Amino acid sequence: MATNAAIANPRFQVPANGALCPPSSSPETHRCHRQISMRFSSRHVSIALFAALATIPMPASANVGLPMIFITLPWMLVALAPVVLVESMVVTRSLPISFGRATVVTCVGNVLSTLVGMPLTWAALLGLEVWSGGDGAHGLHTPWAKFLAVTWQAAWLLPYEGASHWMIPSAILTLMVPFFFASWFAEYQVGKRMLKRVDAALVRRSILMANLVSYGALAVIVLAGSLQLLGVLHESGI
């Protein structure tokens, strides 16, 4: 009905996007098109981004890849509050301090380990990967090659067509091992300075147990999410 009315009325025209705007010779046309552009700009940007992602060449290449710090760091930042809560409970049970004090110590330690320790650890792993020749694509033809692709090359994951659904979670699990030790070290350094009246050996053991619990829970989450994704892909026939 709106289209017919527009055709019958010479004051309006129907552009390709289906919106009614005044004729192009009138000033109202520019305002109308600006409003339409603002209304749909976010949708167009999203479509463009998805289209760009879809056109990225997926066969393995040494010139492209996925820096896993861009996945692991935001994920750990999202998990920061629950991790602090869980570790504070563990520390409170194992050290003669209050829950509030334990929360402050674990919060400072986790912020330091996440924002400083994790990027430095990833940078060191990336340097080791490049130095040892892991910056090149070696294929996924054998089980050993698949293992190396998500361990040796976990810091900067190389893209292989149809393999990202299992490679990314596997690389996350691989990186969680060095991240665990970096987190334990950073949090212990914070803990022994903030808890000077507590025996350092007890602090070290308590923070170790807290990190074992938190990283164990994170690993379970990654595994559960991966299995769920694999199940969905299997049911979809992908």
MOVEN-V865624 format. One record per residue. N is the residue number from 0. RES is the residue in three letters. SS is DSSP state (A for helix, B for strand, O for the rest). OMEGA is omega in radians with two decimals (999 if undefined). Layout:
n=N res=RES ss=SS omega=OMEGA
n=N res=RES ss=SS omega=OMEGA
This chain:
n=0 res=MET ss=O omega=-3.13
n=1 res=ALA ss=A omega=-3.14
n=2 res=THR ss=A omega=3.13
n=3 res=ASN ss=A omega=3.14
n=4 res=ALA ss=A omega=3.13
n=5 res=ALA ss=A omega=3.14
n=6 res=ILE ss=A omega=-3.11
n=7 res=ALA ss=A omega=-3.11
n=8 res=ASN ss=O omega=-3.10
n=9 res=PRO ss=O omega=-3.13
n=10 res=ARG ss=O omega=-3.09
n=11 res=PHE ss=B omega=3.05
n=12 res=GLN ss=B omega=3.13
n=13 res=VAL ss=B omega=3.11
n=14 res=PRO ss=O omega=-3.08
n=15 res=ALA ss=O omega=-3.12
n=16 res=ASN ss=O omega=3.05
n=17 res=GLY ss=O omega=-3.13
n=18 res=ALA ss=O omega=3.14
n=19 res=LEU ss=B omega=3.12
n=20 res=CYS ss=B omega=3.05
n=21 res=PRO ss=B omega=3.13
n=22 res=PRO ss=O omega=-3.05
n=23 res=SER ss=O omega=-3.12
n=24 res=SER ss=O omega=-3.09
n=25 res=SER ss=O omega=3.13
n=26 res=PRO ss=A omega=-3.13
n=27 res=GLU ss=A omega=-3.11
n=28 res=THR ss=A omega=-3.11
n=29 res=HIS ss=A omega=3.11
n=30 res=ARG ss=A omega=-3.13
n=31 res=CYS ss=A omega=-3.12
n=32 res=HIS ss=A omega=3.08
n=33 res=ARG ss=A omega=3.12
n=34 res=GLN ss=A omega=3.12
n=35 res=ILE ss=A omega=-3.14
n=36 res=SER ss=A omega=3.13
n=37 res=MET ss=A omega=-3.09
n=38 res=ARG ss=A omega=-3.04
n=39 res=PHE ss=A omega=-3.07
n=40 res=SER ss=A omega=-3.11
n=41 res=SER ss=A omega=3.12
n=42 res=ARG ss=A omega=-3.13
n=43 res=HIS ss=A omega=3.11
n=44 res=VAL ss=A omega=3.14
n=45 res=SER ss=A omega=3.13
n=46 res=ILE ss=A omega=3.14
n=47 res=ALA ss=A omega=3.13
n=48 res=LEU ss=A omega=3.11
n=49 res=PHE ss=A omega=3.11
n=50 res=ALA ss=A omega=3.11
n=51 res=ALA ss=A omega=3.10
n=52 res=LEU ss=A omega=-3.11
n=53 res=ALA ss=A omega=-3.11
n=54 res=THR ss=O omega=3.10
n=55 res=ILE ss=O omega=3.14
n=56 res=PRO ss=O omega=-3.06
n=57 res=MET ss=O omega=3.08
n=58 res=PRO ss=O omega=-3.06
n=59 res=ALA ss=O omega=3.10
n=60 res=SER ss=O omega=3.14
n=61 res=ALA ss=O omega=-3.05
n=62 res=ASN ss=O omega=-3.14
n=63 res=VAL ss=O omega=3.12
n=64 res=GLY ss=O omega=-3.08
n=65 res=LEU ss=B omega=3.03
n=66 res=PRO ss=B omega=-2.99
n=67 res=MET ss=O omega=3.08
n=68 res=ILE ss=A omega=3.13
n=69 res=PHE ss=A omega=3.05
n=70 res=ILE ss=A omega=-3.05
n=71 res=THR ss=A omega=-3.08
n=72 res=LEU ss=A omega=3.08
n=73 res=PRO ss=A omega=3.13
n=74 res=TRP ss=A omega=3.13
n=75 res=MET ss=A omega=3.08
n=76 res=LEU ss=A omega=3.08
n=77 res=VAL ss=A omega=-3.10
n=78 res=ALA ss=O omega=-3.01
n=79 res=LEU ss=A omega=-3.10
n=80 res=ALA ss=A omega=3.08
n=81 res=PRO ss=A omega=3.13
n=82 res=VAL ss=A omega=3.12
n=83 res=VAL ss=A omega=3.14
n=84 res=LEU ss=A omega=-3.12
n=85 res=VAL ss=A omega=-3.12
n=86 res=GLU ss=A omega=3.10
n=87 res=SER ss=A omega=3.10
n=88 res=MET ss=A omega=3.13
n=89 res=VAL ss=A omega=-3.12
n=90 res=VAL ss=A omega=3.13
n=91 res=THR ss=A omega=-3.14
n=92 res=ARG ss=A omega=-3.03
n=93 res=SER ss=A omega=3.14
n=94 res=LEU ss=O omega=-3.14
n=95 res=PRO ss=O omega=3.12
n=96 res=ILE ss=O omega=-3.14
n=97 res=SER ss=O omega=3.12
n=98 res=PHE ss=A omega=3.12
n=99 res=GLY ss=A omega=3.11
n=100 res=ARG ss=A omega=3.11
n=101 res=ALA ss=A omega=3.14
n=102 res=THR ss=A omega=3.12
n=103 res=VAL ss=A omega=-3.11
n=104 res=VAL ss=A omega=-3.12
n=105 res=THR ss=A omega=3.12
n=106 res=CYS ss=A omega=3.13
n=107 res=VAL ss=A omega=-3.14
n=108 res=GLY ss=A omega=-3.12
n=109 res=ASN ss=A omega=3.07
n=110 res=VAL ss=A omega=3.12
n=111 res=LEU ss=A omega=-3.10
n=112 res=SER ss=A omega=-3.12
n=113 res=THR ss=A omega=-3.05
n=114 res=LEU ss=A omega=-3.11
n=115 res=VAL ss=A omega=-3.06
n=116 res=GLY ss=A omega=-3.11
n=117 res=MET ss=A omega=3.10
n=118 res=PRO ss=A omega=3.13
n=119 res=LEU ss=A omega=3.10
n=120 res=THR ss=A omega=3.12
n=121 res=TRP ss=A omega=3.13
n=122 res=ALA ss=A omega=3.11
n=123 res=ALA ss=A omega=3.11
n=124 res=LEU ss=A omega=3.11
n=125 res=LEU ss=A omega=3.09
n=126 res=GLY ss=A omega=3.09
n=127 res=LEU ss=A omega=3.12
n=128 res=GLU ss=A omega=-3.13
n=129 res=VAL ss=A omega=-3.11
n=130 res=TRP ss=A omega=-3.08
n=131 res=SER ss=O omega=3.10
n=132 res=GLY ss=O omega=-3.13
n=133 res=GLY ss=O omega=3.14
n=134 res=ASP ss=O omega=3.10
n=135 res=GLY ss=O omega=3.13
n=136 res=ALA ss=O omega=-3.13
n=137 res=HIS ss=O omega=3.07
n=138 res=GLY ss=O omega=3.13
n=139 res=LEU ss=O omega=-2.99
n=140 res=HIS ss=O omega=-3.09
n=141 res=THR ss=O omega=3.06
n=142 res=PRO ss=A omega=3.12
n=143 res=TRP ss=A omega=3.11
n=144 res=ALA ss=A omega=3.10
n=145 res=LYS ss=A omega=3.12
n=146 res=PHE ss=A omega=3.14
n=147 res=LEU ss=A omega=-3.10
n=148 res=ALA ss=A omega=-3.11
n=149 res=VAL ss=A omega=3.08
n=150 res=THR ss=O omega=3.12
n=151 res=TRP ss=O omega=-3.09
n=152 res=GLN ss=O omega=-3.06
n=153 res=ALA ss=O omega=-3.09
n=154 res=ALA ss=O omega=3.08
n=155 res=TRP ss=B omega=-3.00
n=156 res=LEU ss=B omega=3.11
n=157 res=LEU ss=O omega=-3.07
n=158 res=PRO ss=O omega=3.03
n=159 res=TYR ss=O omega=-3.05
n=160 res=GLU ss=O omega=3.07
n=161 res=GLY ss=O omega=-3.08
n=162 res=ALA ss=O omega=-3.06
n=163 res=SER ss=A omega=-3.08
n=164 res=HIS ss=A omega=3.07
n=165 res=TRP ss=A omega=-3.12
n=166 res=MET ss=A omega=-3.10
n=167 res=ILE ss=A omega=3.08
n=168 res=PRO ss=A omega=3.13
n=169 res=SER ss=A omega=3.10
n=170 res=ALA ss=A omega=3.08
n=171 res=ILE ss=A omega=3.13
n=172 res=LEU ss=A omega=3.10
n=173 res=THR ss=A omega=-3.10
n=174 res=LEU ss=A omega=3.14
n=175 res=MET ss=A omega=3.13
n=176 res=VAL ss=A omega=3.08
n=177 res=PRO ss=A omega=3.09
n=178 res=PHE ss=A omega=3.11
n=179 res=PHE ss=A omega=-3.12
n=180 res=PHE ss=A omega=3.09
n=181 res=ALA ss=A omega=3.13
n=182 res=SER ss=A omega=3.12
n=183 res=TRP ss=A omega=-3.13
n=184 res=PHE ss=A omega=-3.09
n=185 res=ALA ss=A omega=-3.12
n=186 res=GLU ss=A omega=3.09
n=187 res=TYR ss=A omega=3.11
n=188 res=GLN ss=A omega=3.10
n=189 res=VAL ss=A omega=-3.07
n=190 res=GLY ss=A omega=-3.10
n=191 res=LYS ss=A omega=3.09
n=192 res=ARG ss=A omega=-3.14
n=193 res=MET ss=A omega=-3.13
n=194 res=LEU ss=O omega=-3.05
n=195 res=LYS ss=O omega=-3.13
n=196 res=ARG ss=O omega=3.13
n=197 res=VAL ss=O omega=-3.13
n=198 res=ASP ss=O omega=-3.07
n=199 res=ALA ss=A omega=3.13
n=200 res=ALA ss=A omega=3.09
n=201 res=LEU ss=A omega=3.12
n=202 res=VAL ss=A omega=-3.13
n=203 res=ARG ss=A omega=-3.13
n=204 res=ARG ss=A omega=3.14
n=205 res=SER ss=A omega=3.14
n=206 res=ILE ss=A omega=3.05
n=207 res=LEU ss=A omega=3.13
n=208 res=MET ss=A omega=3.14
n=209 res=ALA ss=A omega=3.12
n=210 res=ASN ss=A omega=3.06
n=211 res=LEU ss=A omega=3.13
n=212 res=VAL ss=A omega=-3.08
n=213 res=SER ss=A omega=3.14
n=214 res=TYR ss=A omega=3.04
n=215 res=GLY ss=A omega=3.10
n=216 res=ALA ss=A omega=3.11
n=217 res=LEU ss=A omega=3.12
n=218 res=ALA ss=A omega=3.10
n=219 res=VAL ss=A omega=3.12
n=220 res=ILE ss=A omega=3.13
n=221 res=VAL ss=A omega=-3.14
n=222 res=LEU ss=A omega=-3.13
n=223 res=ALA ss=A omega=3.11
n=224 res=GLY ss=A omega=3.14
n=225 res=SER ss=A omega=3.13
n=226 res=LEU ss=A omega=3.11
n=227 res=GLN ss=A omega=3.11
n=228 res=LEU ss=A omega=3.12
n=229 res=LEU ss=A omega=3.10
n=230 res=GLY ss=A omega=3.11
n=231 res=VAL ss=A omega=3.13
n=232 res=LEU ss=A omega=3.13
n=233 res=HIS ss=A omega=3.11
n=234 res=GLU ss=A omega=3.14
n=235 res=SER ss=A omega=3.13
n=236 res=GLY ss=O omega=3.14
n=237 res=ILE ss=O omega=999
